[in-house]
Amino acid sequence: MRRQLFRQVLSLLLACTALSGAAAHAEAVPDEVRFAYAGGPRVWILGKIDGAFDKAFGARVKWVPFASGADVLTLFAAKEIDIARFGSSPAAAGIARKLPIEVIGVPEVIATSERLIARQGIASLKDLEGRAVAYPANSTAQYAFEVAVKLAKVDRSKIRTVTLKPAEIVSAWKRGDIDAAYVWGPFTQELEAGGGKEIFATRDLQKDGVLIFNNFVVRKEFADKYPELVVKFLRVFQDKVDQYKKDPEGSAAAIAKHLDIPLETARSTLAGLQYPSLAEQLTPAYIGHDASKANSRIARAYKDTANFLAEIGEVRRGDIPDSYAPYLNTQYLQRAAAGK
């Protein structure tokens, strides 16, 4: 009788322990996960439309809008976001400024989604001398413009530049305050609708070995606390890339409808990006893995970007790390690619 009673008590204790463990596991999911997004047509918006991220996390996703990379750095500093998709140049600056963030993926290489649009009569970078050019502050567009001007051996001192948010660029264009602007879609299409034409695209820099891209960056405190969510995030994003590649027209139509923008705007912006897969990102041609990231193309691109930002006074040279490899956390990418 005592033995039977002991077994019953033991079974009850084990059941309680299991329930307690399950409850603890359930508590390891935040009430919400905060994404920073620019509001434009991007593949991950498909996951906003169908709630795929929310379902994978078991938590609500809050989409926090921003206008430029400078805004993202401010949001990270204030701990108001957890994950962001934004440009490589502000990310390089944020790491140099010691923000507690790390790169977890490179979802998009910028090709034609960011372009330099100019008024009639301006046909080349050289023609910008004596003109006013706008771009968003601390953005990949600014970086691309500055590098392009330098490579073209244009007299930079003769170009007046204005830092404006993308929507402000469109307004300044309509007022006639600027002669050209380097920005991304859908704002490029608005400038073209107002008589502008493309004279340069970020893809044109690749022939000179300059790689400009968008990265996924996470607040390190969040990633350390919720590593499973970071892995799930990368898997869902890859699912959305696969969805887009399988049906680019249907995906563009869904995103255009959700954002209330013209279909052609969504179509051209989405097509203006290159999408390396999770497996491709783990090669030295992109981020690499733990053993190869120190010499990866992305690690070198961050360092080159930071050095250039120091030249134009955006960061202090003494703040630039010797290598960006320690800030490329590939463990989540490796697990997501392996399905673990």
C-alpha angles and dihedrals in degrees: 000000000000091000091052091048090049091052091050092050091046091051090050092050092049091049091050090049091051092049091048091051092049091050091050090051091050090051089056089080118085122232088246141002115220119219122190111216136167095224095238130120107291131149095248089063085079086070090051091052097051098029092239094148092050091050094048093048098041084225137091118266117220112203108212113197124222135177103211144359091268088064091052092055090051091050091050092048090052092046089237095131136041105194130020138186108207143124131310097234097058088043090054089050093048092053091047088052089056098247109167094246137118136198115246101173149354104227099168138032109204113237116149100343088093117049144163109244119192139180123260111285093039108098105157144023088260089060089063091076107113092018137106117246126186132202137159112272119257093003138132086251091059091047093048091049095049093047092046092052091048094049091048089053091234118163099254092191089067094058119083110212127198125195112219137155114257096257089047089053090059091049092048089050092053091050091050093241095130136040099205142003137201109213144124136260138316087029093054089059090051090054091049090050086056093057101276126134134201116258099165139014130196090244088068089071094062092078087064092050095257113139119193119181148157118253139199108235126184133197102251094222090056094047093049091051098041108027093152091058091053090053091047090049092057092047093051091049091052089050089055092048089052089049091052094047091049093050112013094164095049091045092050090048092051092048093045091052093047093049094038094233132130115282092234090055092054092042096052095042094050091046090050092072131073116221116208112198123239089260093048091050089059092062123091088250085074127008100329124204131278093289098042107031095093090069098031123129091244094052089051091046091055091050092047090049093049092049090052091047088054090053092057094041099252094122135014114256091224090060095057111105119237087241134008092211094096088059094053104087105194098172093092093046091049092051093045092050091048093047092239 
